[in-house]
């Protein structure tokens, strides 16, 4: 038996017994294997080290009340990985191969899937990197695709407790850049502004559109959403925003299950008064309620600095219920391992 205090888990690396790895050489993927080795050896000239030719994904496995295990929309993660791969000139990982690899890793590490009711999940990290002997600025001739996992708790320490965020002067990604791809460079660029926000006792920073710095784009490494006083569920629309699977799931649920008008559009800093509630969403964060946003000298509070908004709570309960199997899922959203 695994000796883990599930309710006390944070979002930290934990070595689990098995991970999947496959190599792409001579224009094709090998069969892939499970391995107990949690380190990889790559050539010093690998493009992932020098030119950032890599991308990754994040998804979770959920223990149901009956003990079975669910994956949430893994086909969408496979699609997004391949969009990122195409942007970075890397080979496609077939969706069937992606989902099969994820299932193998979950099954091999089943004892690390937290029990139902603990609020914890098994986080899976698929990644794709360019390797091999290279030095010129060009796509690699060899690649590694791997999936590893670990049990995790809430990404934001407060969980469903509202927290404050601060508008950053830094840009997360450039217009027509790699903002819509899930690549490491976007996250490396966020480390400094994130640290500045934490040093000022904020949960993270708000990134604005890089062209005009007048509209909200992302919240740290998560997507933003707001619920207006007249029942609109709005998320920012921009080509430099990562297309969050959680965000698109919430857009659907807001409209189909709760009758809100769901749309992607501009979220202007000078129009925050129209929102009754706001939050950050993503695979890791699920939903993190936003209490307030600090913009220069101005501090704007949404629903409450201490309590989650009622519609945000309903959306959270609906989404998490679907993931853990206690709420009926839209067709195709849940895959049993």
C-alpha positions in Angstrom: 0.0 0.0 0.0 1.2 3.5 -0.8 1.7 5.6 2.3 0.4 9.1 1.2 -1.7 11.6 3.1 -3.9 12.3 0.2 -5.7 15.3 1.7 -2.4 17.0 2.3 -1.0 16.7 -1.2 0.2 19.9 -3.0 1.2 20.2 -6.6 4.7 18.7 -6.4 6.7 16.1 -8.2 6.5 12.6 -6.7 8.3 9.7 -8.3 5.8 7.0 -9.2 7.0 3.5 -10.4 6.3 3.6 -14.1 6.3 5.9 -17.1 5.9 5.4 -20.8 8.5 6.3 -23.4 8.7 6.1 -27.2 11.4 7.2 -29.7 10.9 8.6 -33.1 13.7 7.8 -35.5 13.9 7.3 -39.3 10.5 8.9 -39.7 8.5 6.7 -37.4 7.6 6.0 -33.7 8.7 2.7 -32.1 6.3 0.6 -30.1 6.9 2.4 -26.8 7.5 0.8 -23.4 6.9 1.3 -19.8 10.0 1.9 -17.8 10.9 2.5 -14.1 13.7 4.9 -15.0 12.7 8.5 -14.2 15.6 10.1 -16.0 16.4 10.4 -19.7 19.8 10.6 -21.4 19.9 12.8 -24.5 22.6 14.2 -26.8 24.2 17.5 -25.8 23.1 18.9 -29.1 19.4 18.2 -28.6 17.1 20.9 -30.0 15.0 20.9 -26.9 18.0 22.2 -24.9 19.1 24.9 -27.3 16.2 26.0 -29.4 13.2 25.1 -27.3 11.8 22.5 -29.6 9.4 20.8 -27.2 5.8 20.8 -26.1 3.8 19.1 -23.3 0.3 18.4 -22.0 -1.4 18.1 -18.7 -4.4 15.9 -17.8 -5.7 13.9 -14.8 -7.1 10.5 -13.9 -10.0 10.5 -11.4 -11.0 7.7 -9.0 -14.7 7.2 -9.1 -16.8 6.2 -6.1 -17.0 2.6 -7.4 -13.2 2.4 -7.6 -13.0 2.6 -11.3 -10.8 5.4 -12.9 -11.9 8.1 -15.4 -9.9 10.2 -17.8 -11.4 13.5 -18.8 -11.5 14.3 -22.6 -8.0 12.8 -23.3 -8.7 13.1 -27.1 -8.7 16.9 -26.7 -5.2 16.7 -25.0 -4.0 14.6 -27.9 -5.3 17.2 -30.4 -3.7 20.1 -28.6 -0.4 18.3 -28.3 -0.3 17.8 -32.0 -1.2 21.4 -32.7 1.7 22.4 -30.5 3.9 19.9 -32.2 3.0 21.3 -35.7 3.8 24.8 -34.5 7.2 23.5 -33.3 7.9 21.4 -36.4 7.8 18.1 -34.6 6.1 14.8 -35.7 2.5 14.1 -34.8 1.8 11.6 -31.9 -1.3 9.7 -33.2 -4.2 10.2 -30.9 -4.6 6.4 -30.4 -0.9 6.2 -29.3 -1.3 9.2 -27.0 -4.4 7.8 -25.2 -3.0 4.3 -25.1 0.2 5.6 -23.5 -1.8 7.5 -20.9 -3.9 4.5 -20.1 -0.8 2.3 -19.7 0.7 4.8 -17.2 -2.5 5.0 -15.2 -2.9 1.3 -15.0 0.8 0.7 -14.1 0.6 3.3 -11.3 -3.0 2.5 -10.2 -2.1 2.5 -6.5 -1.1 6.2 -6.8 -4.6 7.2 -8.1 -6.0 8.9 -4.9 -9.1 7.5 -3.3 -12.5 9.0 -4.2 -13.5 11.8 -1.8 -10.0 13.1 -1.0 -10.1 15.8 -3.7 -6.8 14.6 -5.0 -6.1 13.2 -8.5 -3.4 11.6 -10.6 -1.8 14.2 -12.7 -0.3 13.1 -16.1 2.4 14.9 -17.9 2.9 13.9 -21.6 5.8 15.6 -23.3 7.5 15.7 -26.7 11.1 16.8 -27.2 13.5 17.1 -30.1 16.7 15.2 -29.4 19.8 13.8 -31.2 23.1 15.3 -32.4 22.2 18.7 -33.7 23.6 22.2 -33.7 22.0 24.1 -36.5 18.7 25.9 -36.1 16.5 23.4 -37.7 14.1 20.6 -36.6 15.6 17.6 -34.9 16.0 14.3 -36.7 15.0 12.3 -33.5 12.3 12.8 -30.9 11.1 11.4 -27.6 7.5 11.1 -26.5 7.0 10.3 -22.8 4.2 10.3 -20.2 4.8 10.3 -16.4 2.4 10.8 -13.5 2.1 11.7 -9.8 -0.7 12.3 -7.3 -1.5 15.9 -6.7 -3.8 18.2 -4.7 -4.9 21.7 -5.5 -2.7 23.8 -7.8 -3.5 27.1 -5.9 -3.0 26.6 -2.2 -6.3 28.2 -1.3 -8.3 25.8 -3.4 -11.8 27.3 -3.7 -11.0 30.2 -1.5 -10.9 33.4 -3.5 -7.5 35.0 -3.9 -6.1 38.2 -5.4 -4.1 38.7 -8.6 -2.0 41.6 -10.0 -1.8 42.9 -13.5 1.7 42.3 -14.9 3.7 44.7 -16.9 5.3 41.7 -18.7 3.9 39.9 -21.7 3.3 36.1 -21.6 3.5 35.7 -25.3 3.8 37.8 -28.5 1.1 38.4 -31.1 1.5 35.7 -33.8 4.0 33.9 -31.5 3.6 30.6 -29.6 1.0 31.7 -27.1 -1.6 29.2 -28.4 0.9 26.3 -28.2 1.7 24.6 -24.9 5.5 25.1 -25.1 8.0 25.6 -22.3 9.2 29.0 -23.5 5.8 30.5 -22.6 6.1 29.3 -19.1 9.8 30.3 -18.7 8.7 33.8 -19.7 6.2 33.7 -16.8 8.6 32.8 -14.0 9.9 36.3 -13.3 6.5 38.1 -13.3 5.0 35.2 -11.3 7.7 35.6 -8.7 7.2 39.4 -8.6 3.4 38.7 -8.0 4.2 36.2 -5.2 6.6 38.6 -3.5 3.8 41.1 -3.3 1.5 38.4 -1.7 -0.6 37.8 -4.8 -1.6 34.3 -6.0 -0.2 35.1 -9.5 -0.3 37.8 -12.2 -2.8 38.8 -14.9 -1.3 39.0 -18.4 -2.8 41.5 -20.8 -3.0 41.4 -24.6 0.6 42.3 -25.7 -0.5 44.6 -28.5 -2.5 47.2 -26.4 -2.2 46.2 -22.7 -5.9 47.0 -22.3 -7.5 43.5 -22.3 -7.1 40.4 -20.0 -5.6 37.4 -21.7 -4.4 34.8 -19.1 -4.2 34.4 -15.3 -0.7 33.0 -14.6 -0.7 29.6 -16.3 -4.5 29.4 -16.4 -7.4 30.9 -18.5 -9.6 33.7 -17.2 -13.4 33.7 -17.1 -16.0 36.2 -15.9 -19.7 36.0 -15.2 -21.6 39.2 -15.9 -24.5 40.6 -13.9 -26.8 39.8 -16.9 -25.8 36.1 -17.0 -23.1 36.0 -19.6 -20.1 33.6 -19.2 -17.2 35.3 -21.0 -13.6 34.2 -21.6 -11.0 36.2 -23.5 -10.5 35.6 -27.2 -7.0 36.0 -28.7 -4.7 34.0 -30.9 -2.0 34.1 -28.2 -4.1 32.4 -25.5 -3.6 28.7 -24.8 -6.9 26.9 -25.8 -7.8 25.4 -22.4 -9.8 22.2 -22.5 -11.2 23.2 -19.1 -12.3 26.6 -20.4 -14.1 25.1 -23.4 -15.8 22.5 -21.1 -17.0 25.4 -18.9 -18.2 27.4 -21.8 -20.4 24.4 -22.8 -21.6 23.7 -19.3 -22.4 27.3 -18.6 -24.7 27.4 -21.6 -26.1 23.9 -21.8 -26.5 23.1 -18.1 -27.1 26.6 -16.5 -28.6 28.7 -19.3 -25.9 31.4 -19.4 -24.9 33.0 -22.7 -21.4 31.6 -23.2 -19.0 33.5 -25.4 -15.4 34.3 -26.1 -14.7 38.0 -26.4 -12.7 41.0 -25.2 -12.3 41.4 -21.4 -11.3 45.0 -21.0 -9.6 46.2 -17.9 -11.9 49.3 -17.9 -15.0 47.2 -18.0 -14.5 44.9 -15.0 -17.5 46.3 -13.3 -19.8 44.3 -15.6 -18.6 41.0 -14.0 -20.4 39.7 -10.9 -17.9 36.8 -10.5 -14.5 35.9 -12.0 -12.1 33.0 -11.9 -9.1 31.2 -13.4 -9.5 27.8 -14.9 -7.3 25.0 -16.2 -6.5 21.3 -15.8 -4.2 22.0 -12.8 -6.2 24.8 -11.2 -9.7 23.4 -12.2 -11.4 26.6 -11.0 -9.7 29.2 -8.8 -12.1 32.0 -7.8 -10.6 35.5 -8.3 -11.4 37.8 -5.3 -9.8 40.9 -6.8 -7.4 42.3 -9.4 -4.8 44.9 -8.6 -4.1 47.2 -11.6 -1.6 49.9 -10.6 -3.2 51.8 -7.8 -6.7 50.5 -8.6 -8.0 47.3 -6.8 -11.2 45.8 -8.2 -13.2 43.3 -6.2 -15.6 40.9 -7.9 -18.1 38.8 -5.8 -16.3 38.7 -2.5 -12.8 38.6 -1.1 -13.7 35.6 1.1 -16.5 33.6 -0.5 -16.8 31.9 -3.9 -19.6 33.2 -6.2 -22.7 31.1 -6.5 -22.4 30.4 -10.2 -18.7 29.7 -10.0 -19.5 27.1 -7.3 -22.2 25.5 -9.5 -19.8 25.3 -12.4 -17.1 23.8 -10.2 -19.4 21.2 -8.7 -20.7 20.3 -12.2 -17.3 19.9 -13.8 -15.7 18.0 -10.9 -18.8 15.8 -10.6 -18.4 14.9 -14.3 -14.7 14.2 -13.8 -15.3 11.9 -10.8 -18.4 10.2 -12.2 -21.0 11.6 -9.9 -22.7 13.8 -12.5 -23.7 12.6 -16.0 -21.1 13.6 -18.6 -21.8 14.9 -22.1 -21.2 12.2 -24.6 -17.6 11.4 -25.2 -16.2 13.5 -22.3 -15.2 10.6 -20.0 -13.0 7.7 -20.9 -12.8 4.8 -18.5 -9.3 3.4 -18.0 
